[in-house]
Amino acid sequence: NGDTSNRTPRNKKKRVRPLNPSNDGGAKIIIALLAGAGAAFLLSLLLLMSRLESQEFENGLLNSNVGGAQGVDDTLYEEQQEMGGVLPLPNGAWRKQHDLMQQQQKGQQQIATERQSKLLEKIKGFKDSNVDKMNKFNKLFGANPLDPVMKDAHKELDRMQGVLEGKQKNDKPMKKLDLHQQLADAVHKNEEEKKKQKAARKKELGIVDNVALTQGDKVAAISDEDAPHLQPHFPPLPPHTMSVELFGEKIITDTLSHNKPTMAGIIAILQRFLQNLHQFLKDHRDSKAPTVINEYFALVTKYLVPLEEAYRDKPVFPIREDGSIFMSLGAYRDHLLGETLRQAFKNAASPDKLFVGAVVQNCFGIDVTCRTGVEVKGQDEHGRPITKISDREPDVNGIEQFCDDPEYTKYCDSGQIRALYVNETESNGPTTARYFASKLWGGETYFLQADAHLRFAPKWDRLYTEEAKAAKSYPKAVLSAYPPGFSEGDPPYKGGTVGTRLCTCAFSTSDVEHHIIRINTGGTCGENANAPTQIAYIAAGFFFARAEFLTDVPFDPFLPWCFMGEEIALSLRAWTNGWDIYAPRKNLIAHQYRPGRMGLPKFWENTGRVFGRPGPGFNTQLQSISLKRVKYMVGYKDTTKEALENLGHSVVLTDFEHYGPGETRTMDEFLEHVNIDIENEKCGNIKW
């Protein structure tokens, strides 16, 4: 048609356009879903190769027939020839022009050589720094769809390096890698293989259309209209999938500023806090305990308090009146998390109404070597235990165990499993983990908090719901107990034993626990009681209540590095906010109690490693400061406001008015109710 604007001039090379990963949203999501942290590596590789193609090819560094800086000469020569060659100059000017061109050529060659050297250094550095990361990623996930893609990419980088070093000719066009498409194809192939494996497993188990022949109920997925906040669905796997990478910054701004909360937005806010906590811990590795506490409170104020303020005194999501149960699980390097989830769903009367929010605090083997807890290896000649801490493989992911089981995959696909992954290095105790887990509540009718190493009796969910409704103060009734114990070799748990009552306490005499009040059992419930028995205290390892509890008694984000103190604080806050506490008449769950001889990792051991001070000592220092928040709440005479100011610890009262005693009843009334003499630090018998 005569239009030559799109034609390439003779002897001119076409500009190689860089790949633009931001324009391929679908592939970007696939990368994030598959690789989590590994996606960042893949994208950075893609960007580097794109820049090589767009910048360096045109300068002749990689696109010549000789390779190296000589390619610049080829390019200059071709451009001169295109212009008609070197033109003759007037008398006497030829030598000057020739000398000038020689100098210019040398300058251009020097620039090209320097650029070549920098580019070579960049490629080598990129490869060397990421080999270790990819090894750790493969160690974490095993064989995965990234492997062939990364091998192809590294092979091409090796060829680019060889051309730059002049070790090989660039006698063929540089291979243009469509990493997004390769990864998408690999993911698709991998998913098809998984589907075939799951289909075979379902056939073996006798499962048809996601319904086990031994169980009757299908999963009743919640519609978008009933719970729009659960969309977009945030996947529970793989670990470290970043919500913002999937859904963009708008997911956070809508949740914080536009009264449009979503579960994905909540998770994005928590993940942002954890990202900044990671850097915080590096920056304060050598800081003293008071400085660490002060700066940690500032970090919480910056990243978590905006979420607290946005939904103060109201539920984040509408409470559904469908009898659904949300189970909050804080799992610290817990090898029983997967089995706990299986047991919960397998024994539930209505598994379609069970939702889980799990905070998985694992050692993933990323940038750190995983360690055991203190293991007893024998005895010395005096009969004293010989202990040792050893290197170990990365922790098993209980969420992955559960979701990969064909019998339970449907619950992960339907959005009933919500997971927040926390690197072990960012773990700072059960109080923080339970705060995070409470934020994964999505509008369910009931809230259940428990540990991640449990067994469940048949129809436990229905029986606990009925027991709560039987309490005199329902709907403002809390069921709580210390469950009976179990060992891993025990037969299936059937439940039904008589429940215990949490009615006694004592002031700890341990130097580590700083005289904090510890609660305990005080007898059993009546064999033939007509209703649940009222008790004094809430156990953090198990309690069950209506979800309004979360609005009246929101979990406190300002209790880091604490192992003790949460139960007395929880009990006081619940009771003063008008909630009565009851003991279930029958035990419906069993708990694995874990003595030190089991050698399981403890979070305070991690704290010592993170701050370069091995052992529990530094965590004890941090806890001693955080616990002053609880002691101030309860009224310890040595922890007044003036005393805290004199000690320089007034920061522990940050936002205390939102996480202290309620206004329905007073703190003094609570102390009288449970017969605690705070002045003399004594617990008396409860007459009622």
C-alpha positions in Angstrom: 0.0 0.0 0.0 3.0 2.3 -0.2 3.4 2.8 3.5 7.0 2.1 4.4 6.9 3.4 8.0 6.9 -0.1 9.5 9.7 -1.5 7.3 13.2 -2.1 8.7 15.9 -0.1 6.8 18.4 -2.2 4.9 21.2 -3.6 7.1 19.6 -2.2 10.2 18.9 -4.6 13.1 15.4 -4.7 14.5 15.2 -3.3 18.1 14.7 -6.3 20.5 11.9 -5.2 22.8 12.3 -6.2 26.4 9.8 -8.6 28.0 7.4 -6.8 30.2 6.3 -9.1 33.0 3.9 -6.5 34.5 1.7 -6.9 31.4 1.2 -10.6 32.0 -1.0 -10.7 35.1 -2.0 -14.3 34.7 1.5 -15.6 34.6 2.5 -13.4 37.5 -0.2 -15.0 39.6 0.9 -18.4 38.5 4.5 -17.6 39.6 3.3 -16.2 43.0 1.1 -19.2 43.6 3.7 -21.7 42.7 6.9 -20.3 44.2 6.2 -17.7 46.8 9.6 -16.4 47.7 11.0 -18.2 44.6 8.9 -16.0 42.4 11.0 -13.0 43.3 14.1 -14.8 42.0 12.4 -15.8 38.8 11.1 -12.3 38.1 14.5 -10.7 38.8 16.1 -13.2 36.4 13.5 -12.3 33.8 14.1 -8.6 34.3 17.9 -9.0 34.0 17.6 -11.0 30.8 15.1 -8.5 29.4 17.6 -5.6 30.0 20.4 -7.6 28.4 18.3 -8.1 25.3 17.1 -4.5 25.1 20.3 -2.6 25.9 23.3 -4.7 25.1 22.2 -6.3 21.8 21.9 -2.9 20.2 25.4 -2.0 21.3 26.9 -5.0 19.6 28.2 -6.6 22.8 26.2 -9.8 22.3 25.1 -9.6 18.7 28.3 -9.7 16.8 29.8 -12.6 14.9 33.0 -12.3 16.9 31.8 -11.5 20.4 33.1 -9.2 23.1 34.1 -5.6 22.5 35.0 -6.3 18.9 31.3 -6.2 18.2 31.4 -2.4 18.5 33.8 -2.1 15.6 31.4 -4.3 13.5 28.5 -2.0 14.3 30.4 1.2 13.6 31.7 -0.2 10.3 28.2 -1.3 9.2 26.8 2.2 10.0 29.6 3.8 7.9 28.9 1.5 5.0 25.2 2.3 5.2 26.0 6.0 4.9 28.1 5.3 1.8 31.4 4.5 3.3 34.1 7.0 4.5 34.0 10.1 2.4 37.3 11.7 1.0 38.3 15.0 2.9 39.9 18.2 1.5 43.7 18.7 1.3 45.5 18.4 4.7 42.3 17.6 6.6 42.5 13.8 6.1 45.3 13.1 8.6 43.5 15.3 11.3 40.2 13.6 10.7 41.9 10.2 10.7 43.6 10.9 14.1 40.3 12.2 15.5 38.4 9.1 14.4 41.2 6.9 15.9 40.8 8.7 19.3 37.0 8.4 19.1 37.2 4.7 18.2 39.6 4.1 21.2 37.2 6.0 23.5 34.3 4.0 22.2 36.2 0.7 22.6 37.2 1.7 26.1 33.5 2.5 27.0 32.4 -0.8 25.4 35.1 -2.7 27.3 34.0 -1.1 30.6 30.4 -1.9 29.9 31.2 -5.4 28.9 33.1 -5.9 32.2 30.2 -4.5 34.3 27.7 -6.6 32.4 29.9 -9.7 32.9 30.2 -8.9 36.6 26.5 -8.5 36.9 25.8 -11.8 35.3 28.3 -13.7 37.5 27.1 -12.0 40.6 23.5 -12.7 39.8 24.2 -16.4 39.2 26.4 -16.9 42.3 24.1 -15.1 44.7 21.0 -17.1 43.6 22.4 -20.6 43.4 22.2 -21.0 47.1 18.7 -19.6 47.2 17.5 -22.0 44.6 19.1 -24.9 46.4 17.3 -23.9 49.5 14.0 -23.6 47.6 14.4 -27.1 46.1 15.2 -28.4 49.6 12.0 -26.8 50.9 9.7 -27.9 48.1 11.5 -30.8 46.5 11.0 -31.4 42.8 8.8 -28.6 41.4 7.8 -27.0 38.1 10.4 -24.3 38.5 13.3 -26.7 38.0 13.2 -27.1 34.2 12.5 -23.4 33.7 15.4 -22.4 35.9 17.8 -24.8 34.2 16.9 -23.3 30.8 17.4 -19.8 32.1 20.7 -20.6 33.7 21.9 -22.4 30.5 21.2 -19.2 28.5 22.9 -17.0 31.0 26.0 -19.3 30.8 26.0 -18.8 27.0 25.7 -15.0 27.4 28.7 -15.2 29.8 30.7 -17.2 27.3 30.1 -14.7 24.6 31.1 -11.8 26.8 34.3 -13.5 27.8 35.1 -14.3 24.2 35.2 -18.0 24.9 32.5 -18.8 22.3 31.1 -17.3 19.1 27.6 -15.9 19.1 26.9 -17.6 15.8 23.2 -17.9 16.4 20.5 -15.4 17.7 20.2 -15.1 21.4 17.5 -17.4 22.7 14.5 -15.3 23.7 13.0 -17.0 26.8 9.4 -16.7 27.5 9.8 -17.7 31.2 6.2 -16.9 32.0 4.9 -19.3 29.4 7.4 -21.9 30.2 6.4 -21.7 33.9 2.7 -21.7 33.1 3.2 -24.9 30.9 5.2 -26.5 33.7 2.6 -25.7 36.3 -0.2 -27.0 34.1 1.7 -30.3 33.5 2.4 -30.6 37.2 -1.3 -29.9 38.2 -2.5 -32.5 35.7 -0.2 -35.1 37.3 -1.5 -34.2 40.7 -5.1 -34.5 39.5 -4.4 -38.0 38.2 -2.7 -39.0 41.5 -5.6 -37.6 43.6 -8.2 -39.3 41.3 -6.5 -42.6 41.8 -6.3 -42.0 45.6 -10.0 -41.0 45.7 -10.9 -44.2 43.8 -8.9 -46.2 46.4 -10.7 -44.5 49.3 -14.1 -44.9 47.7 -14.8 -41.2 47.3 -17.2 -40.1 44.6 -17.8 -36.5 43.7 -15.9 -35.4 46.8 -18.3 -37.4 49.0 -16.8 -40.2 51.0 -19.0 -43.2 51.0 -18.5 -43.4 54.8 -19.5 -39.8 55.3 -22.6 -38.1 54.2 -22.0 -34.4 53.8 -20.7 -32.4 50.9 -18.8 -29.2 51.4 -21.4 -26.4 51.3 -19.3 -23.5 49.8 -20.3 -20.0 50.9 -21.6 -17.9 48.0 -20.0 -14.6 47.1 -23.2 -12.8 47.9 -23.3 -14.3 51.5 -19.6 -13.5 52.2 -18.1 -11.1 49.6 -15.2 -10.5 52.0 -13.9 -14.0 51.4 -13.3 -13.1 47.8 -10.8 -12.9 46.2 -9.8 -16.3 47.7 -6.3 -16.3 49.2 -4.8 -19.8 48.7 -3.3 -21.6 51.8 -0.4 -22.9 49.7 2.4 -22.5 48.9 4.0 -20.8 51.9 5.0 -17.2 51.6 2.6 -16.4 48.7 2.2 -12.6 49.1 -1.3 -11.3 49.0 -0.2 -7.9 47.5 1.6 -9.7 44.6 -1.6 -11.5 43.8 -4.2 -8.7 44.2 -2.3 -5.4 44.4 -2.0 -2.6 46.9 -5.7 -1.8 46.6 -6.5 -4.9 48.7 -4.9 -3.1 51.7 -6.3 0.4 51.1 -9.8 -1.0 50.7 -9.5 -2.8 54.0 -8.0 0.1 55.9 -9.6 3.2 54.4 -12.7 2.3 52.5 -14.6 0.0 54.9 -14.2 -2.8 52.4 -12.4 -5.5 54.4 -11.4 -8.7 52.8 -9.6 -11.7 54.1 -6.9 -11.2 51.4 -6.5 -7.6 52.6 -6.2 -8.7 56.3 -3.5 -11.2 55.3 -1.7 -8.6 53.2 -1.5 -6.2 56.2 -0.1 -9.0 58.5 2.4 -10.0 55.8 3.6 -6.4 55.5 4.2 -6.2 59.2 6.1 -9.5 59.1 8.3 -8.2 56.3 9.2 -5.1 58.3 9.7 -7.2 61.4 12.3 -9.3 59.5 14.4 -6.2 58.8 13.7 -4.9 62.4 15.3 -8.0 63.9 18.4 -7.6 61.7 18.8 -4.0 62.6 18.4 -4.7 66.4 20.4 -7.8 66.7 22.8 -6.1 69.1 20.3 -3.9 70.9 19.5 -4.1 74.5 16.1 -5.4 75.7 14.5 -2.0 76.5 15.4 -0.7 73.1 14.0 -3.8 71.3 10.7 -3.5 73.2 10.4 0.3 72.5 11.1 -0.1 68.8 8.9 -3.2 68.5 5.9 -1.3 70.0 6.6 1.5 67.4 6.5 -1.1 64.6 3.2 -2.5 65.8 1.8 1.1 66.1 2.8 1.8 62.5 1.7 -1.4 60.8 -1.0 -3.1 62.9 -2.7 -0.3 64.9 -4.3 1.1 61.7 -6.1 -2.2 61.2 -7.2 -2.1 64.9 -8.4 1.5 64.6 -10.4 0.8 61.4 -12.6 -1.8 63.1 -12.5 -0.7 66.8 -15.6 -1.9 68.8 -17.2 -3.6 65.8 -16.7 -6.9 64.1 -14.4 -6.8 61.0 -16.9 -8.9 59.1 -20.7 -9.5 59.6 -21.3 -12.5 61.9 -23.1 -15.3 60.0 -25.9 -17.1 61.9 -25.3 -20.4 60.3 -23.7 -22.3 63.2 -20.2 -22.2 61.6 -17.1 -22.5 63.8 -13.8 -20.7 63.3 -10.8 -22.6 64.9 -7.8 -20.4 65.7 -4.5 -22.4 65.7 -1.1 -21.0 66.6 1.4 -23.7 65.5 5.1 -23.3 66.4 7.2 -25.8 64.4 4.4 -28.3 65.1 4.7 -31.8 63.5 1.1 -32.6 64.5 -0.6 -29.7 62.8 -1.6 -31.8 59.7 -3.0 -34.6 61.9 -4.8 -32.2 64.1 -6.6 -30.8 61.1 -7.5 -34.2 59.8 -8.9 -35.2 63.2 -10.9 -32.0 63.5 -12.6 -32.4 60.1 -12.9 -36.2 60.2 -14.7 -36.1 63.6 -16.9 -33.0 63.0 -20.6 -33.5 62.7 -20.7 -30.6 60.1 -17.2 -30.3 58.5 -18.7 -28.0 55.9 -19.2 -25.5 58.7 -15.7 -25.7 60.1 -13.2 -23.0 59.2 -9.6 -22.8 60.3 -7.1 -19.9 60.7 -3.6 -21.4 61.2 -0.5 -19.4 61.9 2.3 -21.7 60.8 5.6 -20.7 62.5 8.1 -23.0 60.8 11.7 -23.2 60.1 11.5 -23.3 56.3 15.3 -23.5 55.8 15.5 -20.2 54.0 18.6 -18.2 54.9 19.0 -20.2 58.2 19.9 -23.7 59.3 17.1 -25.4 61.2 17.8 -26.6 64.7 16.3 -29.1 67.1 15.2 -28.2 70.6 17.3 -29.3 73.6 17.4 -33.1 73.2 18.4 -35.4 76.0 21.0 -37.8 74.6 21.8 -39.8 77.8 23.2 -39.3 81.3 26.6 -38.5 82.6 28.4 -40.4 85.4 26.5 -38.5 88.0 23.1 -39.3 86.5 22.6 -35.9 85.1 21.1 -35.6 81.6 23.4 -35.0 78.7 21.7 -32.5 76.3 22.4 -31.4 72.8 20.9 -29.1 70.1 21.5 -30.3 66.5 21.0 -29.3 62.9 17.9 -30.7 61.3 15.8 -30.7 58.1 13.2 -27.9 57.5 9.9 -28.5 59.4 7.1 -30.4 57.8 4.2 -28.1 56.7 1.0 -29.4 58.3 -1.1 -27.3 55.9 0.5 -29.0 52.9 0.0 -32.5 54.5 -3.7 -31.7 55.0 -4.4 -30.1 51.7 -2.5 -32.8 49.7 -4.6 -35.5 51.2 -7.4 -36.3 48.7 -9.9 -36.9 51.5 -9.5 -33.3 52.7 -8.4 -31.3 49.6 -11.9 -30.0 49.1 -11.8 -28.0 52.4 -8.7 -26.1 51.1 -10.2 -25.5 47.7 -13.4 -24.2 49.3 -11.6 -21.5 51.4 -12.1 -23.2 54.7 -8.4 -23.3 55.5 -6.7 -19.9 56.0 -3.0 -19.8 56.7 -0.5 -17.1 57.6 3.1 -18.3 57.3 5.7 -16.9 59.8 9.4 -17.7 59.5 10.7 -19.1 62.8 13.0 -16.1 63.1 10.0 -13.8 63.3 8.2 -15.9 65.9 8.0 -14.2 69.3 5.6 -16.3 71.3 2.1 -17.7 71.6 0.5 -14.3 72.4 1.5 -12.8 69.1 0.6 -16.0 67.1 -2.9 -16.0 68.7 -3.3 -12.3 67.8 -2.5 -13.1 64.1 -4.8 -16.2 64.1 -7.7 -14.2 65.5 -7.4 -11.9 62.5 -8.1 -14.8 60.2 -11.7 -15.1 61.5 -14.1 -14.5 58.6 -17.5 -14.0 60.1 -18.2 -17.4 61.5 -20.7 -17.8 64.3 -18.4 -19.3 66.9 -14.8 -18.8 67.8 -12.6 -21.6 69.1 -9.0 -21.1 70.2 -6.8 -24.2 70.6 -3.3 -25.5 70.3 -2.2 -27.4 67.2 -1.6 -30.8 68.7 -5.1 -32.1 69.5 -7.4 -35.1 69.1 -11.2 -34.7 68.7 -14.1 -36.8 69.9 -16.8 -37.7 67.3 -19.3 -34.8 66.7 -17.2 -32.5 68.9 -18.4 -29.4 67.1 -22.1 -30.0 67.6 -21.6 -31.0 71.2 -19.6 -27.9 72.1 -22.2 -25.7 70.4 -25.0 -27.4 72.5 -22.9 -27.1 75.7 -22.3 -23.3 75.1 -26.1 -22.8 74.6 -26.8 -24.7 77.8 -24.7 -22.2 79.9 -26.7 -19.8 82.0 -25.1 -16.6 80.6 -25.3 -17.6 76.9 -24.8 -15.9 74.5 -22.1 -14.2 76.7 -20.7 -17.5 77.9 -17.1 -18.9 77.4 -16.4 -22.6 77.6 -12.8 -23.4 78.7 -10.7 -26.2 80.2 -7.4 -27.9 80.3 -8.1 -31.0 78.2 -6.8 -34.5 79.1 -3.5 -35.6 77.6 -2.7 -38.1 74.9 0.3 -39.8 73.4 0.9 -40.3 69.7 0.5 -44.1 70.0 -2.9 -43.9 71.7 -6.0 -45.4 70.0 -8.6 -43.0 68.4 -9.9 -40.5 71.0 -13.6 -41.0 71.9 -14.0 -38.3 74.6 -16.7 -38.3 77.2 -14.6 -38.2 80.4 -15.7 -35.8 83.1 -14.5 -32.2 82.6 -12.3 -30.2 85.0 -12.8 -26.8 86.5 -10.2 -24.0 86.3 -10.8 -22.5 89.8 -7.3 -22.2 91.4 -4.3 -20.0 90.9 -0.8 -19.3 92.3 1.8 -16.6 92.1 4.8 -18.0 90.3 8.0 -18.2 92.3 10.1 -18.8 89.1 12.6 -16.0 88.3 11.7 -16.5 84.7 8.0 -15.8 85.2 8.4 -12.7 87.4 5.7 -13.6 90.0 2.9 -13.7 87.3 -0.3 -15.4 88.3 -0.7 -19.0 86.9 -4.1 -20.7 86.8 -4.8 -24.3 87.4 -7.6 -26.9 87.9 -9.6 -27.2 91.1 -11.7 -30.4 90.9 -14.0 -31.9 88.3 -17.5 -31.1 87.1 -20.4 -33.0 88.7 -21.2 -36.3 87.0 -24.8 -35.5 86.5 -24.8 -31.7 86.4 -27.8 -30.2 84.6 -25.8 -27.3 83.1 -22.1 -26.2 82.6 -20.5 -25.1 85.9 -19.2 -21.5 86.2 -15.5 -21.2 86.7 -12.9 -18.5 87.3 -10.4 -18.6 84.5 -9.9 -19.1 80.7 -7.2 -21.5 79.4 -5.5 -20.1 76.4 -5.0 -23.6 75.0 -8.8 -24.1 74.6 -11.8 -21.9 74.8 -15.1 -21.7 72.9 -17.4 -18.7 72.6 -19.6 -16.8 70.2 -17.7 -14.6 67.8 -18.8 -11.4 69.5 -16.1 -12.2 72.0 -13.6 -10.9 69.4 -15.2 -7.5 69.5 -15.5 -7.2 73.2 -12.1 -8.8 74.0 -9.9 -8.1 71.0 -6.5 -9.8 71.1 -3.6 -7.6 72.2 -0.8 -7.1 69.7 1.4 -5.6 72.4 2.5 -8.7 74.2 5.6 -10.0 72.4 8.0 -12.6 73.7 5.5 -13.7 76.4 4.8 -17.3 77.4 3.1 -16.7 80.7 0.5 -14.1 81.7 -2.0 -14.4 78.8 -4.5 -16.5 80.7 -4.9 -14.2 83.7 -5.2 -11.2 81.3 -7.7 -13.0 79.1 -9.8 -14.1 82.1 -9.9 -10.6 83.7 -10.7 -8.9 80.4 -13.5 -11.3 79.5 -15.2 -11.2 82.9 -15.0 -7.4 83.2 -16.5 -7.1 79.7 -19.5 -9.1 80.9 -18.6 -12.7 79.8 -19.0 -15.5 82.3 -16.7 -18.6 82.0 -17.9 -22.2 82.2 -16.4 -25.6 82.3 -17.7 -28.1 79.7 -19.2 -31.1 81.5 -17.5 -33.6 79.2 -14.1 -33.6 77.5 -14.4 -33.6 73.8 -10.7 -32.9 72.8 -7.4 -34.2 74.1 -4.1 -32.3 74.2 -0.5 -33.5 73.8 1.4 -32.1 76.8 5.0 -31.7 75.9 7.6 -32.0 78.6 11.1 -30.8 77.9 12.5 -34.3 77.5 10.7 -34.5 74.1 13.3 -32.2 72.7 10.9 -30.1 70.7 12.0 -26.6 69.6 10.9 -23.6 71.8 10.4 -20.1 70.6 12.7 -18.6 73.3 15.6 -20.7 71.9 14.9 -19.0 68.5 14.9 -15.6 70.2 18.4 -16.3 71.6 19.7 -17.2 68.1 18.0 -14.2 66.4 19.6 -11.8 68.8 23.0 -13.5 68.8 22.6 -14.5 72.5 22.0 -18.3 72.6 19.8 -19.7 75.3 16.6 -18.4 76.9 18.2 -15.5 78.8 17.5 -12.7 76.3 13.9 -13.8 75.8 13.5 -13.7 79.6 14.7 -10.1 79.6 12.2 -9.2 76.9 9.4 -11.0 78.6 10.1 -9.3 81.9 9.3 -5.9 80.2 6.2 -7.1 78.2 4.8 -8.8 81.3 4.6 -5.4 83.1 1.6 -4.7 80.8 -0.3 -7.6 82.4 0.9 -6.9 85.9 -0.2 -3.3 85.6 -3.6 -4.5 84.4 -4.0 -6.9 87.4 -2.8 -4.2 89.8 0.6 -5.4 91.1 1.9 -2.9 93.7 5.3 -2.7 92.1 3.9 -2.0 88.6 2.1 1.3 88.9 2.2 4.0 86.2 4.7 6.0 88.2 6.9 2.9 88.7 6.9 2.2 85.0 7.8 5.8 84.2 10.7 5.7 86.7 12.0 2.5 85.1 11.7 3.9 81.6 9.1 1.2 80.6 6.0 3.4 80.2 5.9 2.2 76.5 4.2 -1.0 77.8 1.0 1.1 78.4 0.7 1.9 74.6 -3.0 1.7 73.7 -3.7 0.1 77.0 -7.2 1.5 77.2 -8.2 -0.8 74.3 -6.8 -4.0 75.8 -7.3 -3.6 79.5 -10.2 -4.3 81.8 -13.7 -3.8 80.5 -16.4 -1.4 81.8 -19.2 -3.9 82.6 -17.5 -4.9 85.8 -14.4 -3.5 87.5 -11.0 -5.1 88.1 -11.5 -5.0 91.9 -14.7 -6.9 91.4 -12.9 -9.5 89.4 -10.2 -9.9 92.1 -12.9 -10.3 94.7 -14.8 -12.7 92.5 -11.8 -15.1 92.2 -10.4 -14.3 95.7 -7.0 -13.0 94.7 -5.1 -10.9 97.2 -2.9 -8.8 94.9 -1.4 -6.8 97.8 0.1 -9.9 99.4 0.3 -12.0 96.2 -1.9 -14.8 97.4 -4.7 -16.8 95.8 -7.5 -18.0 98.1 -10.2 -20.6 97.8 -13.2 -19.6 95.8 -16.3 -20.1 97.9 -18.8 -20.2 95.1 
